[in-house]
Amino acid sequence: MMRPVTITPPSDRPPDSAAPPARLQALAGDYLRIRDRVLKARTRSARLAALDELAAKLLPALGYELAPQ
């Protein structure tokens, strides 16, 4: 089961020094590694855990802040 989170939009946060495209490019290796784990996962819980990890990396790179509840 995925943990509930609050997502803060980018407009409510101070701007980062790197632009979103640069932050996304820096995540390319992590994205491919996690995507491979999602595709190879045999159980739903393993897929959800990998997707949770991906969201934790991807959303901040786009300027969103995750706050677990």
ABEGO torsion letter per residue (X at the ends): XBBBBBBBBAAABBBBABBAAAAAAAAAAAAAAAAAAAAABABAAAAAAAAAAAAAAAAAAAGBBBBBX
